[in-house]
Amino acid sequence: QVQLVESGGGLVQAGGSLRLSCAASGRTFSSYTMGWFRQAPEKEREFVSAITWNGGRTYYADSVKGRFTISSDNGKNTVYLQMNTLKPEDTAVYYCAATPATYYGGDYSRQGFYSYWGQGTQVTVSS
């Protein structure tokens, strides 16, 4: 069982930056592929970014590519999402997700790929 706790959300002006953190419980964090999703009001939850268990590969939605950076620190059991040049359309609840996967080629953008989810953290970008 893995528990995920997100933090770092808040209110920021357009063009600003935030860094989200997702702290995971459990001793096998290094065996988990991690992802970030977001859900805006009245919209479906969508994929944002993912990082493989070893940090070897990262993946991004086209809408955030070049602005967001995902990283992980296995020593701290934490995955980060650095968000720069934020836009009002980035406003959403951001969710951290994890799945035990130590292979490449997973369907990282699919919600069903992930076994565990956090409660989410609100990010609001004002114009």
Backbone as ProteinMPNN parsed JSONL, in Angstrom:
{"seq_chain_A": "QVQLVESGGGLVQAGGSLRLSCAASGRTFSSYTMGWFRQAPEKEREFVSAITWNGGRTYYADSVKGRFTISSDNGKNTVYLQMNTLKPEDTAVYYCAATPATYYGGDYSRQGFYSYWGQGTQVTVSS", "coords_chain_A": {"N_chain_A": [[0.842, -1.197, 0.0], [0.497, 2.195, -0.79], [0.666, 5.514, 0.204], [-0.092, 8.765, -0.858], [0.727, 12.153, -0.677], [0.018, 15.308, -1.632], [1.433, 18.598, -2.001], [2.04, 22.17, -2.045], [0.434, 23.597, -3.749], [-1.476, 26.553, -4.707], [-2.299, 30.073, -5.013], [-1.419, 31.963, -7.791], [-0.094, 34.497, -9.931], [-0.562, 34.878, -13.468], [2.119, 33.778, -15.484], [3.749, 33.289, -13.391], [5.341, 30.959, -11.039], [5.158, 27.678, -9.589], [5.93, 25.011, -7.342], [5.042, 21.774, -7.075], [4.793, 19.141, -4.723], [4.946, 15.657, -4.034], [4.661, 13.445, -1.623], [5.49, 10.168, -0.82], [4.525, 7.274, 0.949], [5.953, 4.221, 2.227], [8.384, 1.641, 1.468], [9.28, 1.017, -1.013], [9.489, 2.967, -2.924], [11.234, 3.5, -4.976], [10.597, 1.671, -6.879], [8.416, 2.506, -8.203], [6.532, 3.972, -10.794], [5.685, 7.286, -11.414], [3.112, 9.749, -11.647], [1.535, 12.822, -12.703], [-1.608, 14.321, -12.724], [-4.373, 16.427, -13.703], [-7.367, 18.221, -12.894], [-9.678, 20.354, -14.055], [-12.393, 22.597, -13.227], [-15.495, 21.175, -14.09], [-14.416, 19.65, -16.091], [-12.791, 16.799, -17.615], [-10.488, 14.654, -15.885], [-7.071, 15.035, -16.624], [-3.999, 13.958, -18.133], [-0.795, 15.089, -17.097], [2.017, 14.799, -16.578], [4.696, 12.382, -16.325], [7.038, 10.18, -14.711], [9.507, 7.714, -14.955], [10.305, 4.825, -12.882], [13.034, 4.863, -12.333], [13.757, 7.383, -12.911], [14.623, 7.682, -15.427], [13.202, 8.314, -17.741], [10.987, 10.829, -18.861], [7.725, 12.227, -19.302], [5.386, 14.329, -20.956], [2.369, 16.19, -21.225], [1.287, 17.812, -24.189], [0.383, 20.362, -23.717], [1.797, 21.336, -21.574], [4.416, 21.004, -22.057], [7.741, 22.077, -22.063], [7.244, 24.012, -20.189], [6.65, 22.844, -17.734], [8.334, 20.727, -15.38], [9.115, 17.503, -14.388], [10.382, 15.683, -11.64], [12.212, 13.447, -9.475], [13.021, 12.319, -6.193], [14.392, 9.777, -4.856], [15.511, 9.244, -2.418], [14.089, 10.812, -0.7], [11.591, 9.931, -1.099], [9.884, 11.339, -2.823], [8.182, 13.081, -5.375], [8.357, 15.709, -7.728], [6.798, 18.555, -9.259], [7.692, 21.016, -11.155], [6.423, 24.042, -12.069], [6.384, 26.42, -14.45], [5.938, 29.669, -15.966], [3.135, 29.937, -15.732], [-0.283, 29.642, -16.739], [-3.653, 30.93, -16.925], [-5.271, 28.836, -17.774], [-4.078, 26.647, -16.647], [-5.17, 26.329, -14.226], [-6.436, 24.181, -11.821], [-7.231, 21.183, -9.958], [-4.536, 19.379, -8.873], [-3.309, 16.133, -9.126], [-1.4, 13.542, -7.717], [-0.059, 10.433, -8.753], [0.655, 6.919, -8.556], [2.286, 3.875, -9.5], [3.297, 0.47, -9.292], [5.811, -0.124, -11.266], [8.427, -1.169, -13.147], [9.466, -0.822, -15.755], [9.832, 0.212, -19.164], [7.658, 1.855, -21.511], [5.047, 1.849, -20.624], [1.545, 2.778, -20.397], [1.458, 5.688, -19.744], [-0.105, 7.958, -19.733], [-2.63, 7.236, -19.173], [-5.225, 7.007, -16.852], [-5.978, 4.617, -15.636], [-3.65, 3.193, -15.514], [-2.386, 3.66, -13.183], [-2.101, 2.811, -9.751], [-2.404, 4.003, -7.292], [-3.507, 7.008, -5.724], [-3.264, 10.46, -4.839], [-4.852, 12.993, -2.73], [-5.04, 15.425, -3.923], [-4.114, 18.799, -4.858], [-4.873, 22.227, -4.916], [-4.401, 24.4, -7.612], [-4.368, 27.67, -8.604], [-4.432, 30.015, -11.104], [-4.24, 33.331, -11.693], [-5.366, 35.851, -13.97]], "CA_chain_A": [[0.0, 0.0, 0.0], [1.231, 3.452, -0.884], [-0.108, 6.739, 0.421], [0.486, 9.917, -1.539], [0.266, 13.428, -0.143], [0.486, 16.429, -2.433], [1.519, 19.917, -1.375], [2.663, 23.185, -2.879], [-0.515, 24.35, -4.547], [-1.786, 27.89, -4.215], [-2.734, 31.1, -5.962], [-0.285, 32.633, -8.407], [-0.446, 35.278, -11.109], [-0.111, 34.356, -14.752], [3.544, 33.994, -15.684], [4.475, 32.888, -12.196], [5.792, 29.575, -10.891], [4.872, 26.914, -8.382], [6.477, 23.667, -7.336], [4.243, 20.808, -6.348], [5.492, 17.984, -4.183], [4.127, 14.486, -3.713], [5.404, 12.58, -0.722], [4.938, 8.814, -0.824], [4.898, 6.371, 2.03], [6.362, 2.916, 1.712], [9.819, 1.477, 1.305], [9.61, 0.618, -2.378], [9.217, 4.106, -3.803], [12.121, 3.445, -6.137], [10.014, 0.737, -7.841], [7.146, 3.055, -8.683], [6.425, 5.023, -11.79], [4.859, 8.337, -10.829], [2.477, 10.647, -12.611], [0.716, 13.968, -12.284], [-2.808, 14.588, -13.507], [-5.086, 17.587, -13.187], [-8.771, 18.289, -13.242], [-10.263, 21.686, -13.969], [-13.842, 22.529, -12.992], [-16.377, 20.718, -15.169], [-13.642, 18.996, -17.137], [-12.259, 15.487, -17.284], [-9.117, 14.627, -15.391], [-6.167, 14.855, -17.746], [-2.583, 13.681, -17.877], [0.125, 16.225, -17.136], [3.416, 14.401, -16.683], [5.052, 11.13, -15.659], [8.451, 9.876, -14.627], [9.685, 6.293, -14.69], [10.795, 4.461, -11.553], [14.458, 5.178, -12.173], [13.989, 8.75, -13.371], [15.279, 7.639, -16.713], [12.387, 8.919, -18.785], [9.895, 11.703, -18.44], [6.703, 12.4, -20.322], [4.599, 15.524, -20.712], [1.297, 16.573, -22.131], [1.713, 18.891, -25.094], [-0.032, 21.653, -23.178], [2.716, 21.8, -20.525], [5.783, 20.749, -22.494], [8.558, 23.277, -22.103], [6.946, 24.868, -19.035], [6.651, 22.029, -16.521], [9.4, 19.736, -15.272], [8.899, 16.511, -13.348], [11.615, 15.099, -11.126], [11.97, 12.622, -8.293], [14.111, 12.141, -5.239], [14.07, 8.506, -4.205], [15.941, 9.302, -1.024], [13.046, 11.495, 0.063], [10.29, 9.367, -1.513], [9.105, 12.5, -3.248], [8.217, 13.498, -6.771], [8.089, 17.139, -7.831], [6.365, 19.109, -10.532], [8.023, 22.438, -11.251], [5.538, 24.641, -13.063], [6.793, 27.772, -14.782], [5.134, 30.386, -16.97], [1.783, 29.441, -15.55], [-1.357, 30.297, -17.471], [-4.952, 30.709, -16.274], [-5.807, 27.511, -18.136], [-3.456, 25.634, -15.8], [-5.945, 26.242, -12.994], [-7.01, 22.849, -11.661], [-6.722, 20.374, -8.852], [-3.469, 18.524, -9.37], [-3.251, 14.86, -8.424], [-0.243, 12.677, -7.857], [-0.435, 9.034, -8.909], [1.79, 6.002, -8.514], [2.024, 2.482, -9.828], [4.519, -0.329, -9.256], [6.194, -0.453, -12.642], [9.864, -0.98, -13.393], [9.689, -1.102, -17.175], [9.466, 1.305, -20.058], [6.603, 1.533, -22.462], [3.72, 1.831, -20.038], [0.587, 3.768, -20.901], [1.584, 6.638, -18.641], [-1.115, 9.013, -19.779], [-3.935, 6.637, -18.86], [-5.471, 6.996, -15.412], [-6.044, 3.242, -15.17], [-2.299, 2.642, -15.372], [-1.908, 3.973, -11.839], [-2.788, 2.076, -8.688], [-2.588, 4.825, -6.101], [-3.76, 8.419, -5.999], [-3.346, 11.388, -3.727], [-6.1, 13.728, -2.573], [-5.017, 16.582, -4.803], [-3.798, 20.131, -4.353], [-5.459, 23.219, -5.82], [-3.565, 25.421, -8.23], [-5.185, 28.701, -9.22], [-3.616, 31.001, -11.796], [-5.056, 34.493, -12.01], [-4.918, 36.57, -15.172]], "C_chain_A": [[0.873, 1.241, 0.0], [0.264, 4.592, -0.61], [0.635, 7.913, -0.169], [-0.123, 11.192, -0.974], [0.883, 14.547, -0.958], [0.547, 17.704, -1.596], [2.113, 20.89, -2.379], [1.715, 23.976, -3.757], [-0.767, 25.732, -3.954], [-2.269, 28.786, -5.322], [-1.516, 31.834, -6.483], [-0.777, 33.42, -9.612], [0.082, 34.6, -12.374], [1.343, 34.738, -14.98], [4.391, 33.563, -14.508], [4.803, 31.403, -12.174], [5.306, 28.983, -9.581], [5.608, 25.584, -8.493], [5.6, 22.782, -6.471], [5.127, 19.66, -5.88], [4.489, 16.871, -3.916], [4.991, 13.546, -2.895], [4.714, 11.221, -0.645], [5.416, 8.029, 0.377], [5.372, 5.057, 1.43], [7.847, 2.858, 1.424], [10.229, 1.159, -0.117], [9.33, 1.72, -3.379], [10.028, 4.016, -5.072], [11.618, 2.464, -7.189], [8.729, 1.25, -8.472], [7.365, 4.078, -9.791], [5.383, 6.018, -11.288], [4.281, 9.24, -11.914], [1.768, 11.799, -11.941], [-0.435, 14.118, -13.269], [-3.441, 15.857, -12.95], [-6.528, 17.557, -13.666], [-9.283, 19.691, -12.988], [-11.767, 21.544, -13.74], [-14.613, 22.141, -14.246], [-15.624, 20.109, -16.34], [-13.169, 17.631, -16.664], [-10.851, 15.628, -16.707], [-8.192, 14.311, -16.559], [-4.729, 14.641, -17.3], [-1.766, 14.948, -17.997], [1.552, 15.749, -17.4], [3.623, 13.072, -15.963], [6.563, 10.963, -15.67], [8.601, 8.402, -14.262], [10.36, 6.061, -13.345], [12.231, 4.877, -11.29], [14.793, 6.604, -12.594], [14.568, 8.822, -14.764], [14.513, 8.301, -17.849], [11.283, 9.75, -18.176], [8.956, 11.939, -19.62], [5.843, 13.602, -19.942], [3.447, 15.622, -21.695], [1.784, 17.733, -22.99], [1.437, 20.259, -24.483], [0.944, 22.199, -22.133], [4.175, 21.634, -20.926], [6.55, 22.062, -22.629], [8.325, 24.218, -20.94], [7.028, 24.108, -17.712], [7.807, 21.045, -16.565], [9.098, 18.808, -14.117], [10.25, 15.949, -12.924], [11.269, 14.276, -9.892], [13.221, 12.53, -7.453], [13.786, 10.874, -4.452], [14.494, 8.482, -2.74], [14.902, 9.945, -0.125], [11.662, 10.955, -0.259], [9.349, 10.447, -2.017], [9.275, 12.734, -4.749], [7.754, 14.949, -6.823], [7.544, 17.474, -9.221], [6.64, 20.607, -10.477], [7.22, 23.032, -12.392], [5.925, 26.094, -13.266], [5.868, 28.359, -15.842], [3.682, 29.915, -16.916], [0.762, 30.306, -16.268], [-2.678, 30.073, -16.727], [-5.545, 29.337, -16.597], [-5.119, 26.357, -17.404], [-4.203, 25.47, -14.473], [-6.673, 24.906, -12.911], [-6.602, 22.292, -10.311], [-5.713, 19.402, -9.452], [-3.34, 17.29, -8.478], [-1.953, 14.137, -8.74], [-0.732, 11.236, -7.948], [0.809, 8.165, -8.951], [1.36, 4.602, -8.918], [3.33, 1.709, -9.78], [4.885, -0.793, -10.662], [7.668, -0.143, -12.832], [10.18, -1.404, -14.82], [9.297, 0.127, -17.962], [8.291, 0.876, -20.931], [5.216, 1.429, -21.876], [2.833, 2.923, -20.62], [0.437, 4.866, -19.854], [0.497, 7.693, -18.616], [-2.509, 8.511, -19.417], [-4.13, 6.534, -17.352], [-5.447, 5.57, -14.862], [-4.691, 2.577, -14.999], [-1.82, 2.736, -13.931], [-2.774, 3.304, -10.772], [-3.143, 2.942, -7.499], [-2.696, 6.287, -6.483], [-3.739, 9.226, -4.705], [-4.68, 12.111, -3.722], [-6.157, 14.981, -3.431], [-4.65, 17.87, -4.093], [-4.252, 21.152, -5.392], [-4.395, 24.187, -6.319], [-4.489, 26.399, -8.952], [-4.276, 29.761, -9.822], [-4.525, 32.152, -12.215], [-4.481, 35.237, -13.214], [-4.625, 38.022, -14.877]], "O_chain_A": [[1.872, 1.312, 0.716], [-0.842, 4.615, -1.15], [1.848, 8.043, 0.0], [-1.339, 11.294, -0.812], [2.101, 14.722, -0.981], [-0.185, 17.864, -0.62], [2.624, 20.491, -3.425], [2.128, 24.917, -4.434], [-0.329, 26.037, -2.845], [-2.604, 28.336, -6.417], [-0.673, 32.279, -5.704], [-1.769, 33.048, -10.239], [1.053, 33.845, -12.332], [1.753, 35.867, -14.709], [5.615, 33.48, -14.614], [4.577, 30.684, -13.148], [5.075, 29.691, -8.601], [5.873, 25.094, -9.591], [5.443, 23.022, -5.274], [6.079, 19.267, -6.554], [3.324, 17.127, -3.61], [5.928, 12.933, -3.405], [3.504, 11.138, -0.432], [6.58, 8.116, 0.769], [5.198, 4.822, 0.234], [8.49, 3.877, 1.169], [11.422, 1.043, -0.399], [8.98, 1.458, -4.53], [9.558, 4.414, -6.138], [12.161, 2.427, -8.294], [8.04, 0.521, -9.185], [8.257, 4.923, -9.724], [4.325, 5.626, -10.795], [4.895, 9.456, -12.959], [1.443, 11.746, -10.754], [-0.251, 14.049, -14.485], [-3.09, 16.309, -11.86], [-6.859, 16.958, -14.689], [-9.318, 20.157, -11.849], [-12.346, 20.496, -14.025], [-14.408, 22.705, -15.32], [-16.14, 20.059, -17.457], [-13.148, 17.345, -15.467], [-10.13, 16.582, -16.998], [-8.482, 13.439, -17.379], [-4.313, 15.089, -16.232], [-2.002, 15.776, -18.876], [2.216, 16.226, -18.32], [2.83, 12.687, -15.104], [7.267, 11.521, -16.512], [7.913, 7.9, -13.374], [10.916, 6.983, -12.747], [12.598, 5.204, -10.161], [15.961, 6.992, -12.632], [14.959, 9.892, -15.231], [15.111, 8.79, -18.807], [10.726, 9.423, -17.128], [9.357, 11.859, -20.781], [5.601, 13.86, -18.763], [3.545, 15.19, -22.843], [2.603, 18.54, -22.55], [2.187, 21.207, -24.715], [0.923, 23.394, -21.835], [5.071, 22.078, -20.208], [6.069, 23.024, -23.227], [9.12, 25.131, -20.717], [7.428, 24.669, -16.693], [8.212, 20.585, -17.632], [8.853, 19.257, -12.998], [11.145, 15.764, -13.749], [10.177, 14.392, -9.337], [14.338, 12.652, -7.954], [13.003, 10.901, -3.502], [13.899, 7.777, -1.925], [14.84, 9.658, 1.07], [10.664, 11.464, 0.252], [8.165, 10.466, -1.679], [10.367, 12.599, -5.301], [6.877, 15.363, -6.066], [7.797, 16.776, -10.203], [5.912, 21.364, -9.835], [7.318, 22.587, -13.535], [5.804, 26.907, -12.35], [5.126, 27.646, -16.516], [3.092, 29.546, -17.931], [0.916, 31.521, -16.389], [-2.797, 29.109, -15.97], [-6.245, 28.751, -15.771], [-5.541, 25.208, -17.533], [-3.894, 24.57, -13.691], [-7.43, 24.542, -13.811], [-5.75, 22.847, -9.618], [-6.007, 18.696, -10.417], [-3.272, 17.388, -7.252], [-1.48, 14.128, -9.877], [-1.707, 10.864, -7.295], [1.886, 8.622, -9.335], [0.216, 4.2, -8.705], [4.369, 2.231, -10.185], [4.314, -1.757, -11.172], [8.099, 1.002, -12.695], [11.052, -2.24, -15.056], [8.534, 0.971, -17.494], [7.986, -0.31, -21.062], [4.294, 0.969, -22.55], [3.312, 3.866, -21.25], [-0.582, 4.956, -19.17], [0.214, 8.262, -17.562], [-3.459, 9.292, -19.364], [-3.26, 6.013, -16.655], [-4.957, 5.336, -13.757], [-4.598, 1.506, -14.398], [-0.947, 1.976, -13.51], [-3.998, 3.243, -10.88], [-4.089, 2.639, -6.772], [-2.066, 6.748, -7.434], [-4.132, 8.753, -3.639], [-5.53, 11.884, -4.583], [-7.236, 15.537, -3.638], [-4.849, 18.014, -2.887], [-4.045, 20.969, -6.591], [-3.599, 24.718, -5.545], [-5.289, 26.005, -9.801], [-3.443, 30.34, -9.123], [-5.46, 31.968, -12.994], [-3.271, 35.247, -13.44], [-4.239, 38.769, -15.776]]}, "name": "protein", "num_of_chains": 1, "seq": "QVQLVESGGGLVQAGGSLRLSCAASGRTFSSYTMGWFRQAPEKEREFVSAITWNGGRTYYADSVKGRFTISSDNGKNTVYLQMNTLKPEDTAVYYCAATPATYYGGDYSRQGFYSYWGQGTQVTVSS"}
